[in-house]
């Protein structure tokens, strides 16, 4: 063999090793440490909750939800609870109607009340007579406070979430509507707060932290949307169909207790559905599995049967998603359908407590066109179990 041939082979070998190493490195970088991500998101949730508790003008619940979506980023959802605001002789008082403490918008905060757990704050009044409330001013102040807290979180704390790519987004959104009931108002007795969402790229957060953007320039990078994204009619129809599939007379495994599935639409991401499944009812310690009609079961018998149902539930859930999700035409191919599913309670069972099911619209579109086989399409539906 000629010396030049040997040199060429050695060069090719080195190039092959270099390419292989690079591919392996990129693959390692693409892997997400789920335990670490879950920890980072939990800390971020607590930060958002603490920011709320430090401000007497904000009214959202502590039960903040977070969700990591591969190839998209992280979504935080702040649930809003209905509550009542009333003007009294002691000031303006906010009463929660959803079981959680709330605070009110008023700069004349005097002290916390100790005698009523549903009332956090009262304010000094100028006289003992009930005064009028300007509900539009109160809602505007509340939403302004929420916006300020979101900016603080994104600017000062969101970089604590590791493993995100520069192209990933960090989104903070409030659930779309929260009924607020007013007493002694100028124009009526109830109103609603529009939803608010904000998103920013991870790369913009990094630029701000590195001093490449000042705070004002960073805030300009945050995309705020008021009122939330409105879902199209085909998504509403799909949610109705999917809920019907899991009524006890059609489902062979677990069932939904309501014909309505809650969901949120988010720009550039798609739609997230929230579902809670059940499996049985009980009477004097004996259980009936509603989808099969089996009754008179002990707790142990019930749990054994419910646990055995899970593989079929997951399989049929993916099949139903493939069959009916392709009816959605209003989403782009790079957007997603995501299902956050809380499963029925099952003591000492192997089945997960929660699952997240997700699929790209491209998968559903390709299957609908016949360019993707059913088996390949089912493989592309992702399921994570907790």
Residue, then its C-alpha position, 0 to 999 in steps of 0.5 A: x500500500x502506498x504511503x499516500x493511501x495510508x495517510x489518507x486512511x489515517x486522515x479519514x479515520x480521524x475525521x470519522x472519530x471527530x464526527x462521531x464524537x461531535x454527534x455523541x456530544x450533541x446527543x448528550x446535550x439534547x438529553x434533559x435531566x428530568x429530575x433536575x428540570x422538575x427541581x428547577x421548576x418547583x423552585x421557580x413556582x415557589x419564587x412566583x408564589x413568594x413574589x405574589x405574597x409580598x404584594x398586597x395588590x395581587x389576587x392569584x392562588x399559590x397553586x402555580x403549575x409549570x410544564x416543560x415542553x421539549x422544543x418549546x420551553x417552559x410554561x407557568x400557569x397562575x390559576x385565578x380564583x373568583x372572589x368578592x370585593x366589598x366596601x365597608x365601614x372599615x375599608x375595602x375587603x376581599x373575600x375569596x369564594x374559591x377557598x384561597x386567601x386573596x388580597x385587594x388593591x388599595x394603597x391604604x393598607x393598614x393591617x392584617x386581620x386575625x379574626x377571619x382567615x378568608x380576609x387578608x387585608x383591610x384598609x383605613x376608611x374615612x368614615x363609617x359609611x359604606x363607600x363606592x368601589x370603582x371596579x375598573x380601577x381595581x382590576x387595572x391595578x391588579x393586572x398592572x401588579x401582576x405584569x410587574x411581578x412577571x417582569x421581576x420573575x423573568x428578569x431576575x429569576x428565570x435564568x435559574x431554570x437550567x438546560x433550556x436552549x437559547x431558542x426556548x421560551x419561558x412563558x408565564x400566563x394567568x388562566x384566562x378569566x376570573x370572576x370578581x364580584x363587587x358590592x357598592x359599585x358604580x356600574x354593576x355587581x360583577x366583572x372579569x379580569x382578562x387573562x395575561x400571558x408573557x413570553x421571552x426567549x431564553x437567549x434574551x434572558x442570557x443577554x440581559x444577564x451578560x449585560x448586553x441588554x439593559x433592563x428597559x431593553x429586556x422588558x421590550x423583548x417580553x411579549x405580553x398578550x392580554x385576554x389569552x389566545x382564543x381557541x378556534x371552533x375546531x379545537x372546541x369541537x375536538x375537546x367535546x368529542x374527546x370528553x364524550x369518548x371518556x364518559x362511562x358508557x363509552x370508555x372501557x377503562x377510566x372516565x371523566x366526571x364532566x363533559x367539558x375539558x379545560x384547555x388553554x391556547x398559547x401562541x406558537x405552542x398549541x393547546x394544552x388540555x387538563x383532564x382528571x380521570x376517575x374509575x369507581x364509586x363507593x358505598x359503605x366501603x364497597x366499590x363499583x367500577x362504573x365503566x365495567x359495571x363490576x360492583x361489591x368490590x373491596x378496596x384491594x379488589x378495586x385497586x387490583x382491577x384499576x391498576x390492570x386497566x392502565x396499559x389499555x387506557x394509555x394505548x386507547x388514549x393514544x389511538x383516540x388522539x390520533x383518530x380525532x386530533x387530525x380533525x384540528x385544522x387551525x394549528x400549524x404543523x410545528x404546534x402541539x397538542x398536550x394533555x396533562x392527565x391526572x389519573x384515578x387514585x389507586x393505593x399501592x399501585x404501579x400505575x402512574x399518578x399523572x401522565x403527560x401526552x404530547x404530539x406535534x400537529x405534523x404527525x397528525x397531519x401526515x397521518x391524515x394525508x396517508x404519508x405516515x403509517x398508523x404504527x409510526x404515528x403512534x410511536x411519535x405520540x410522546x408519553x411521560x409518566x409520574 
